[in-house]
Amino acid sequence: MKLKNVVDHAGVVLYNFVVTQVPSHNFRLAFLRAFGAEIGKESAIFRGTTVLGIRHLKIGESVAIGFRCLLDARGGLTIGDSVCIASDTQFITAHHEPNSDDFRAVIQPTVIEDHAWIASRCTVLGGVTVGRGAIVGACSLVRKDVEAMAIVAGVPAEVRGTRNSALDYRPGNRPLFY
């Protein structure tokens, strides 16, 4: 195993078993940055969030990521500026090809554009782009792209409406000890 892979694996294990529970946004973000994540100013990742593929994680400025999320960045996870991701949300960038004789892994990037709002307990799969200002309703499964300013919900997520907002906000919430 290459040294870089060993270091990457050690970072993932240490973050997910220890660092994610440390009650300091600054400490958690500094650790992720030290292992290769790109994270903008005023962003927050709340405790209990699991991160896979740290060096493929890109988070913009003023992003709020809730408690107990799964950020699977193995295929690449890019989150734009001023995004709000509620607790218990999962981004899954890898799966297996069910009809493959060798159970081949499929890894695809996921992109969440600026000012998107992903409500609690959503699952967003690999190969998906959630457009600028889009809203994903609670407990939704997103398997295909979401257009800018669309409001989607359900399993699978379907368009329910269109957002009407100037998108003039920065949700980077960083309460002490969270």
N, C-alpha and C positions, 0 to 999 in steps of 0.2 A: 504494500500500500504506500502511495506517495506521501511524503511529509505534509504537503499542502492538504491532502484529504484527511490525514490524521488530525491536523490542527482544526480544520473545518468541523470534523466530527466532534472533537473535544469541545469546541465552542458551542455547538448545538446542545450537547449533553449538559454542559455546565450551565448554560442559559436556562434550559427547560427544567432542570431539577433544582437549581439554586437561585440564580439571578432573577428569574421572573417573579419570585416571591419577595424580593427586597423592596421595602416601601419607599423607593426613591426613583422618580422618573429619570432624573439626571444619571443615576448609576446604571439603570437598565439600558438607556439609550447609548451611554458611553461604551458599555460592554458590546452592544450590537455593532456600533461604529468601529470599535477596535477589531472586530472579526469580519469587517468588510461591508456592512450595511451602509447605505446612504440614507440619512435621515435629516430632514430640514429643521429649521428653528421652530420653536414653540409647539412641537409635536409631542404627543404623549401616547405611551402604550401602558395600559393599566395592568395590574398584577394578574398572574395566572395565564397570560397569553403564551402559547407555544409557537416557536419559530423554527421552521425547517429551511435549510438552504440560505443561511444568513447572508452570504456574500451576493446573493441574487435578489436581495430585498432593497427596494427603493421607495422611500416615503418622502413626500413633499413637506412643505411648511404648514404649520397650524393644522395638523391632522390629529384627531382624537380617536384612539382605538380602545374599545372597552375591555372589560374583564373577560378572561377565559376564551379569547379568540384563538383560532388556528391560522397562522400565516405560513402556509406552505409555499415557499419561494423557490423550491427546487427547479421549477420550470421558468422562473422569473415572475416576480410580483412587483408591479409598479403602481403606487398609489399617489395621485396628484395632490395639489395644494387644497387646503380647506375642506378636507373630506371628513365625514363623521361615520365611524363604523361602530355600531352598538355591540354590546356584550354577546358572547357565545356565537359569534359569526365565524364561519369557516371558509377559507379560500384554499381550494384543493387543485394543485397544478399538475398532478400526476395520477395516472390510472393504468390499468393493464388492458391489453387488447384481448377480449374474451375468446375470440376465434383463432388466436395465434397458438401454434403448436408449442411454442416456447414461453407462453405467457408474457409476451413482449410488453415492456413498459412504454407508455406514451406520456411524454412530458411536454406541456404547452404553457406559454406565458399567460398571465392574467393582468389586465390593465384596468384600474379604476381612475377615471379622469376627475379633474378639479370639481369641487363642490358637490360631489355625489354623496348621497346619504344611504347607507346600508343599515337597515333596522335589525333589531335583535334576532338571533337564531337563524340567520340566512346561511345558505351554502352557495358559493360562487365557484363554478368549475373552471378548469384550465381551458385556454383558448378563447376566453370571453373578455370583451371590453364593455365596461359600464360607462356610458357616455357622460359628458359634462353636465352637472346639475341633475342627473337622474336620481330617482328614489326607488329603492327596492324595499317592499313591504316586509314586515316581520314574518319569519318562518318560511321564506320563499326559497325555491331552488332555481338558480339562474344557470341555464345550460346553453344559452345563446346570447349574442350581443344585445345590449340595451341602448337604445338611441338616446342622444342628448335630451335632457329635460323630460324624458318619459317617466311615468310612474308605473312600476310593474309590481305584481304580487302573485302568489300562488305556487303550486307545485304541478307542473313547471310554471315558472313566472311568465305571466302574460300582461300585456299593456292594459292598464286600468284607467289611465288618464294622462294628462300633460301638466307639468309643473309650470306655474306662472310666478317667477321670482327674479329679482335683479341679481341674486346670488352675491349680495354684498355683506358677507360675514366671514369670520375666521373662528372656527370652533375648537381651536387647540386648548382644551380644558385640562389644566394640570393641578388639581387640588393636592395639597400636601399629604403625604403618606399613602397615596393611592398608587 
